[in-house]
């Protein structure tokens, strides 16, 4: 995927070489495909010199590896058009200066941008305007344009489909300012250009796409087969083109239309797999929008695929105080480590994981490496030779190596990383990287200190049988809910066992009334994610979370705010502690309740609008923990369905730019199933107290038949374990619970 997402298939042509015919312009196709469902399954890897020795051989080895990944890609019926192939290398400074005839001192930095412009005579004005706009953005960051260069191409390497949509390729060479800051200034200039392109798109005019803009890396990619990439770009065949690393990628689009901008590598990484949590990841990033620097926006490209969103999130973090390997480890954490890491402990509450399956190859010109997400369902093998050559890829044999020269070889396991620091000429494995990250800031352990929420003893034994029955009727409880769902959980701490299939009619078509939760279904990758058994699930899933304001994503020196809880299920005693103000940092974390009920003379729509207005007012008045509760529901006070209440309040706070200032918790009488809690957490709740289910459990477990002493001391303990033991696959309603940030 890529950043040219608004109009997939935007047409164009490149600068023809060797007398090739100019491609004809074709209007962009519009269709009903939703880019939110776009995923890739590809071949990926890198070749790098740990000694930072730049050679043309490294480039040739990467091209060879790309040709050998043909079986991992797809080819159209024309035999030449593919889903996309590409290379990322170091900027070939001497080659580009010679090609443009520019004289530049060795101490002067050189930045290079690669642009995809609208092609064809009809779009000449749009292309010229894009070039002028980029030049203006660069000038505003104290960068001087040295030259524009037409990138030579051989169109005969392409098939008919690729030619019809081929853009015009241009390179811009820039210099100026402090060499230590040029990379960040180029990043900000590109973001400024992207903001201008949003205005262009709003006018339904052809947009332009910056493939790369950096002083360290450059990208060549195309919609040809891998063995022809070097033929398509004559630059890659020049012996003067030398590099100390090269990342290669062969794209296989499982359910997307191939386009030029979606070919990989992207700006920082190449990705094999898919990001199954991407909807939740994007939603959380949107909720943080008011917390992020304006000059770095747009943060995520609208219409981008999962790989693009991950690339942009990693780029944002690595451009604002963290190294690229730190950014990768922060967003793609391991499930477990051999020792406790302050770095991981701090960042598990700072950002939610982007879970695959995913195999990544990444570089920023200094670091080059590979990583697997914690599922480990994509292959990555590596080899290190005696002369410091490091090769990693989706399979063995991509690069020919002398077995006698191979010093080390193996494969990456779940959550593991391999990183080459070419400046320091060192190779790091996962454990060495964690040591490096932990040493980078000795304050992580202090900043990530847990402040747990303790529960208070309950003052009474709960409602009497008559009152309890009235409450159950008010919230739509059935005999099946009590006997088959709540009773086993209360007595034995076990969830009800159901068949995998569900032959019940859809909620919208059912004759009997269904709760709001019944209108939602889980989203999961049934094909690529094999089931995980409960024993191994405990090694992967953590229910630890925080209640309160969100952590600052880009400030790794700020302490983590809020209160820690070991489960998103709150007990009655924990909610009572919140009400009485007996929780850590009570002076800094103002607590307020918001009653989610309305009178019979009021409409549900008006009641929800009122909740949104009140939540915004309370947050602006300093509320840092907001409890949405329906405990006051009665015959004269109708409860607002909690899924609707939490979703509306969450979106209202996001739209007002206040979401990160307060944590949302719910006390829901209509929540009586794990799926119900999943929906609530998926729509914005940090923690859930199913108060009526807990009161029912208390009534179902009198002392003479209560839970076994070794299982729990009271019904609340049984409830807690039942909830924790039966969260499937580490997800609740699309939100990753393991290592999740406060909601």
N, C-alpha and C positions, 0 to 999 in steps of 0.2 A: 504494500500500500504506500501511499505517498501524500504529499501536501497539495496536490493539484486535484482535490477531490470533488470540487463543486460540480464540474461538468465532465464526468468520465467520458473518455473518447474524444476530448477536444482535439480537433484536427490540426494538421500542420505539415510542414515539410522541412527538411534539413537542407543545408548548403550542399548541392550536388557536387560530386567529385568524378573526375574522369569522364565527363560528358554525360552523366546520368540525366535522365529526364526529370523535370520538376513535377512532383506529385500534385494532383489536383485537389482543390479544397473540397471538403465534405462537411456539411453542417453537423454539429454535435447531436448525437442520438439522445432522445429522452425516453425513459422507460419507467416501469413500476418497481424496479429493483431497489431494495432498501440497503444502503451501504452499512447500516448498523450490523448486518449479518455477514459482513465480508470477513473471510478468514483465508489463510494461506497454509500450504503444506509443501515444504521446499527442501532444497539441498543447500548447505551453507558451510563456510569454513574460512580459514585464513592461513597465510604463509607469512612468517616474520623472522627477522634477524634479531636475536637477543643482543647482538653486539652492535646494532644500529649500522649495519653495513648496507649501503644502498647499491643495488645491482639491477640490471635488466633481467637477470635470470629469475629473480623473485616474481617479477611480473609475468614472465613466461610460465613459471610453475603454477601460478594462480589461473592463467588461461587454460593450461592443461587440465587442472582440477575441474574447472568449469565445464570443459568439454566432456569430462568423465561423469558428470552429474546429469547428463541428458535424460537418463531414465527417471530422474526425480522431477522432471518438468513436463510440460505438455507442448505439443506442436500442432498447429492448425492444419486443416486439410491442404493448404497450399504448400506444406512441407518446409516452410521457412519461418513463418510467424510463430513466436512462442509467447508464453505468459510473461516473459521478461527475464533477462540476465543482466548481471552487472558486476563491476569491480569498484572498490574504494582503495586508493593508494595515497601515499604521501604526495604532496605537491611537487611535481618535477620542475623545480625552479629553473635550472639551466636550460632545459628543453624549451620551456615556455618563453623565457627571455630571448632565446635564439630564434624561436619561431616568429616572434613579434618584433625583433630587432631593437629591444629595449636595453638600455644600460642602467644597471641598478647596483649600488654599492652593497657589499656583503653584509654590512650592519643595518641595511634598510630592509624592513619586512616586506614580504610579497603575499598578498591575498588574491585568491582566484575564485571567481564565481562562475557557475555553469547554469545557464538559463535555457528553459524550454519556452519559446515564444510562439504566438499564433503564426501559422505559415500561410503562404499564398498571397498573391497580389492584393486580394480584397482585404487582407488583414495587415497590410504593410504599416498603415497608420497606427494600429493598435500595438504592433511590435515596437515601433519607434517611441510611442508614448511610454511603454513599459521600460525601455532602456533609459529614457530620460528620467522616469520616476526613480529607478534604481540608482542612477547617478546622483540624483538629489538626496536620496536617503544616505548614500555613502558619504557625500560631502558634509551632511549634517553631523556625521560621526568623525569628522576630521580625517577622512580618507580621500585620497586623490586617485582619480581614474587615470591609469597609464595608457591603456589601450583596450579596444574591443577586438575580438578575434572570432571569425567564422570557423566553427569546428568542421574540419573536412570529414566527409562520410562517403561510403560506397553503398549506394542504394540497392545495388544488385544483391546484397547480402540479406535483403528483407523480402518477405512474402507480400502478397497483395494486401492482406489485412493490415499489416504493420505499416506499409507505405501510405495507405489511405489516411491514417491517423498520426503520421509522423510530424512532430513539431519542428520548428526552426531552432537549431542549436547555436548558441553564442556563448563565448567566454569573455569575462571582464577581468582585467588585471589591475589591482589597486595597491597603494602603499600609503604610508603616512602615520605619524604619531608614534607613541611608545610601543615598541615591539611586544612588551609584556601584556599590553591591553588590547592589541589589535584583534585577537580572536573574539573577545567579548563585544567589541565595537562592531565587528562584522555580524555577529549574532543579532545585536540590537538593530542594525541597519536592515537586516533581512526581515525582522519582525515588523519594522516600520513599513517596508514594502508590502508585506502580507496584509497589513491593515488597509493600505491603498487598494490592493486587489479585491478586498471585500466590497469596496465601493464600486469597483469596476463590475464585479459580478452582479451586484444589485441592479445594475443598468442592463443586464443581460448581454454584456459585451464579452468577447473572448478574453480569457484571463491568461496570465503567464505564471510560470512555476520556476522557483529557484531550486535546482537539483542539489547544489552545494554552494556554500560561500564561506571559505575558510582559508587560513594561512597555513594549515597543517594537512588537510585532507582534500581530495578531489574525487569526484565520482563520474564514471562512465557507465551508462547502462542503456539497454536497447531491448526491443521486442524481436530479437533474432534468436537463433539457436546458439548455445554456448560456444560451440566450436567456431562460429563465425563472428564473434564479438571483436576479435582482433582485426579481422578483415573489414568489418564495418567501420571501425575507428582506426584509420592509419596511424594516429598518434601512438597507439599501443604497440605498433610494430617497430617503432623507431628505437634503435639501440641507445639513443641519448635519453630515452625515458627510463630513469632509474628510480627505485623506491626501496625502502627498508621494510615495508610490509604491504600486503594486499589482502583485502577481504573479498571473497567471491560469493555469489548467490545465484541460484537457479530457482526461479519462482514456479510454483504449481498452485494456481488459483482454484480452490475447491468449489467455490460458489460465487466467484466474482468475474466481471468482465475484465480481461487484461487491458491495461492502458499503459502508456509510456511512463507516466509519473509514478505508477504503482510498482514498477520494477524496483528491485532492491540491489545493493544496500541503500539504506536511508541515510540521514545525516550523521548518526552515531552508531547505528547497528544494522545487522542483517538478521532476520528472524525466520526460523523454521517452526511451524506449529500454529497455535492460535491462543488467544487470551480469552479464556472462558468467563472471566470476571469483568470484562471490559465495560459492560453497561454500568455496573456499580462504580468502577474506577473513574469513568468519565463523569458520572453524576457527582461523585465526591470532589473531583477537580473543579467542576462547575460551582459547587457550593463554596469552595475556597476562593472564588474569583476575587472577592473584595480584599482578600488577604495578600494577593499576588501583585508584583510590580506592573504598573501600566505599560511600561516600555517593553515588557516581555510578552505582551498579548498581540495576537490571539494565542492562548496557551495550547489548545487543541483545535485542530482543523475540523470544521464541520464537514461531515461526509467522509472523513478519513476512515480507513480500516483499522483493525486492532493493532497491527504492527506500527502504523503511523502514530497512533495515540501513545503507545508505549515509548516510541522513539522521541516524541515531543516531550513527554513527561520526564524522561531521563535527561534529555538535553536541558530542560529548564533547571533541574536540580544541579547538574554538573556545571552550569554556567553561573551558579549563584552560591559558591562557597564550598562545594564538595567535589571530589575527584570523580572521574567517570566510573571507576570500579566501585566507589562508595555508592554512587547513584544506582548502579546495577544491583548491588547487594541490598540496598535499601528497599527497592521496589520488587526484587525477585529474591526473597530471603529463603534460607534453607528451612526444612521442617525441624531439624534438631542438629545440635553440634556436640562435639566431645566435651566441651566445657561451656560454662556460662560466659556470654560475651556482653559487656556493657554497651558496645556499639549496637548489637542487635536488640538488646533489651530496651534501649532508648528509642530506636527507630520503629519497633513494633507498634508503638503508640503514636508514632509521628505520621505514618503513612500506611495505607492498606496495601496488601500484596497484589501484584498483577500476576495471577496464576494462569499457567498454560494448560496443556503441555507446550513447552517452548524450549528450543535450543537457540542460543544467541551467539553471534560473533560481533564484536564491537571494537571501536577504536576512536581516539581523538587526536591521533598523531604521536602521542607519547606512549599511552597504554594501548595494547592490543590484546584481546583475550576472547575467551569463550565461556559460556555459562549454561547450565541447565536449571530449569525451575525445579521446585521441590517434588513435583510428581515424577520427574525423571523419565518421561515417556517418549523422548526424542533422542536419537543416538548422537554421540559426539566422541570421536576417537582422536588421539593426539600422539605425536612423536617428537622427540627432541634429539638432535644430532650433536656430535662432539664439537662442531664448529659453530654452535649456537643457533642453528636453524630450527624453528618451531613450526610444526604443521598440525593443524586441527581441522576436522571436517566431519561431515555426516557419516562417513564410512572410511575404512582403511583403503589405501592404494590410490588415493587421489593424486598424490605426488610421488614420483619415483625417488626412493631413497636407498642408499647402500645399507643393507642390514648391519654391516660391520661398523658403520658410523653412527647407528642409532644408539643413543645413550640411555634413553628412557622412553617408554611407550605405555599406553593404557587407554582407558576410557573414563569420561566424566560420569559420576553417579548423580543421583538426585540432589539438587541444591548445590552442586560443586562448581567451582570456578577455576580457570587457569588464566593467569594474567602475565604478560610480558611487559616489563617497564624498560623500554628501549633507552631512555635517558640514563637510568641507573644500571642498565645491562643486567637485570635480574629477572628471574622467573619465579612466580609465586603460585603456590597451590592454595586451596581454600583455607586451611589452618593458618598458613603464613599470612594470608590476607587479613584474616580476623585479628591476628596479633598486630598487624600494621594499623588496622582501623582503630583498635582499642587504644593503641599508643598515640594516635593522632589527637586525642582529647582525653585527658585524665578525668575530666569532669562528667563524662557520660554516666558513670555509676551514681554520682550524686544527683544529676539532673533527672535520672530515671527512677528515683526512689519511689517505692510503692507507699501509698497512703490508703490502706484498705477501709472500706465501709463496714463497720461492725453492726450486728443486729441487736436490737433491744428485746428484752423479754416482753411478751404480750400481756396486757393488763387484764384481759378477760378471756373467756373460753370460746368466744365467737357468738354469732347469732343463734337464736333458738331455732328449732326445727321448722316452725311456721314461717318465721322471717326468712330463713334460708330458702324454703320452697318458693316464697314470693319473689325473691331475688333471682332464683333460677328461671322462673317463668318469665320474668322481666327481660332476661338476657337470652331467651330462646333455648334453654337447656332441654335435652330430651333424656328419656330413660337410658337410651343407648350411650349417650355421652357420659352419664354417671356410672353405669354398670361396666361398660366395656373400655372406656378411656381413663376415667379418673380413679375408679376403684383399684385396678391393678397398680397404678402408679402410687397411690396412697398406701396400699398394703405392702407391696413388695419392691417399690422403686423401679418398676418395669413398665415400659411403654407397651401399649396394645400392639399386637402383631396383626398386620393386614397383608393381603395378597398384593403382589406388585401391580397387577392389573386393576383397573377401576371401571366397572361397568355401570356406575351411576350416571344418570343423565347430566349434561352440562348444567351448571347453575342457572344459566339464562333460559334453559328449556325445561327445567324441572317443574313439576306440578306443585310439589311441596316447597314452602319457603326455605331458602338457604341463607346462611349468614354471608356477609360481605366477603369474608375470607374464601368462600367457596367459588368466587369468581376469578380466583388467581391460581396459577399453576407454576410449579417449579420449572426453571430453565436449566438444563444440564446437557453436556455433550455425551449422548448415549453411545456413540460409535467410538470415539477416540479416548474416552476415559473409562477404563475398566473399573468394575466395582471394587471397593476397598472393604475388607472385613473389619469388624469392630475392634479386634485386637490391634491391628496395625493403625487403625484410625486414631488411637490414643497418641501415637507417635507423631502424627501429622497435625492434629487439630488442637488448638488452644482456645478456650472460651474467655480468656482474660480480656478485659476491656476497661475503659475509663468513662466516668460520668462527669460531664462538665464542659468547659470551653475546649475547642480543638487546639492541638499543638500547632505551632508555627512551622510550616513545611520547610521553609528556606532558612530558618534561623536555628542552627544546631548548637547554639550556646544558650538557648532559652530553656528553663526548666519545664517539665511536662505539667500542664495544669490538670485540675480535676481530681477525682477520687477513683481508686482502683477497685474493681470487683472481679472475682474469679469466675463469674458466670453472668451472662446477660439476663438470667432469671433472678429477680430480686425476691427475697422472702418478705413476709409481712413485717417481721422485726426490722429489716433493713429500711423499709419504707417508713416505719415508725421513727427510726433514727433520723431520717431526713426531715420528717415533720417537726420533730422536737429540736432540730438544729444540732444534734449530737453527732457530728461527723467532722472529719479533719478539714482544716482551713475554712471553718464556718464563717469567719468574718469576711473572707475574700470571695466565697462562693455563696452568693445570696440565693436562697431557695424560695420558690413560689409555686402555688398550685393553680391549675386552670381547670375548672369544672366543665366537663364535656357533656352537658345536659341542656335540654331546652323545653319550654312549656308547650302544651298541646296547641296553643293558639299561634305558635311561631312555626315557620317553615324550616326544614332541614338545611336548605341552602343559606338562609339568613343566619342560622345558628353557626354554620361552618365559617361564614364570612366574619361573624363576630369573634370566633375563636382566633382567626388569623389576625384581626386588628388588635385584640388583647395581647396576643403573644408578642407582636412587634412592640407594643407599648411597654410590656414588662421587660423585654430584653433591653430596650433603650433606657429603662430605669435602673438597669444594673443586675437583673436576674441572670444568674449563671447556671442554675439547675432548675429546669421547668418541668413540673410533673403534670401530665395530662391525666385526669382521673374521672371516672364515672361512678364513684362510690355513692354519690348522692342521688342516684337514679331511683325513681319511685313511680307511683301511679300518676303523679302530677309533674314529674320531671323525666322526660324521655331521654334515654342515653343516645348520644351521637355514636354511630359505629366507629370504634376506635381506629380502624384502618383508615377511614376517611378523615378522621380528626388529625391523626399524626401526619398523614400525607399532605393535607392542606397546610398545616402549621409549618411543616418542614419547607415546603415550596414557598410559602409566604416569607419566611425568614431568609431563604436563599435569594428571592427576588429583591428583598430590601437590603441585601448585603450584610445581614446580621447573623447568618447561620453559624459561623465559627465562634461566636461570642457566648453561646449557651448550649448546654447539653439537654437533650430531650429524653425524658423517661415517661413511661406510661403505667398506669394502674388500671387494667382493663378487666371488666367483668365478663366481656364476651370472648375472652381468650381462654380456651380450654383444650387446646391441642398444639402440638409442636408446630404444625403448619401455620396456625394462627399467629404464634409468636414469630415465625419466619416472616410473615407478611409485615408485621409491625416493625421488625428490625429492618427489613428491606426498604421500608418507606420512611425511615428516619429515626427510629427509637434506639437509644443506646442500651437501654435495659427495660425489661418488662416484668411487671408484677401481676400475674393472673389471680387477682385477689379472691374472686368468687370461687375459682377452682381450688385455691388453697383452703378457703373456708369450708368448702365441700369435703376436701380431703381430711380436714380436722374432724369433721362430723363422722366421716366414714371410718376413722381409726381411733376409737376410744382406747384407754389404757390397756384393757384386757386383751385386745387383739391388734395392738399397735405394731409398728415395724420392729424387726428383730434388733436387739441391742447392737449387734455388730454391723448392722446396716445403717441405723440412724437412731437418734434419740427422740425425734419427734417427726410429725408428718411433713414439716417443712424441709427437713433434711432429705426425706424420701423424695419429695418433689424436686429438690435441687438436683439430686443424682439422676432422677428420671429424665429431666431436661438435658443434663449434660451428656448422658450416655447415649442419647438418641438424636443428636444433631448429625444429620447425614452429610457426608462428603465435605464437612467443614463450611457449608454454606447455609445461610438462612435467607430465603427470598432474594437471592442474587447478591447479597452482601457477604463478603468473606469475614468470618468471625475470627479465624486465627490471625493473630497479630493485627487486629483491626484498631483503627484510631477511634477516639470517642465520637459518638454521633450526636 
